[in-house]
C-alpha cells in the first residue's frame, strides 16, 4: 500500500518572490539593452555628423586695391581653399565680400595681427555661406598697406 506523503516545497515564499523579481529585472535589462542597440543604430545611420570634406584645389584671386580711411589703401590678394567636391566658382563673390569688409578701415587697425586674423575669420565664414560650403579656408596671398 502506497502512502502519500506531503511533499515539502522546494522554495520558500520569499525565494519565490525574489525569483519573480529577478525574472522581471532580467527581462527589463534585456529590453534596455535592445533599446540602446536600436538607438545606436539610428544615430549611426541617420544622425551622426558628416565627415568634414576633403580639401581640393586652391583658387587664386588676383590682388585688388581697396581704399582705406584717410587716403590709405590695401592691396589684397586671396586664395580660397575649395573642397574636393566644390562646383565651378568664380571669385566675384569673394572680391565683393572682401571689398565690403575692408573698405574704409583704419590703417592702424589692419596692421594689428589680432584684427587682421579676426577679419580673415569673418571673411572665411561669409564665403562659406556665399559659396554654399565649397570654401574651407581663406588665405591672404598679398596684404600690402600704404
BELZIMO-V117064 format. One line per field, one symbol per residue. ss: DSSP state (h for helix, s for strand, l for the rest). Layout:
BEGIN
ss->???
END
This chain:
BEGIN
ss->llllllllllllhhhhhhhhhhhhhhhhhhhhhhhhhhhhhhhhhhhlllllllssssssssssssslhhhlsssssssssssllllllllhhhhhhhhhhhllllhhhhllhhhhhhhhhhhhhhhhhhllllsssssssssssl
END
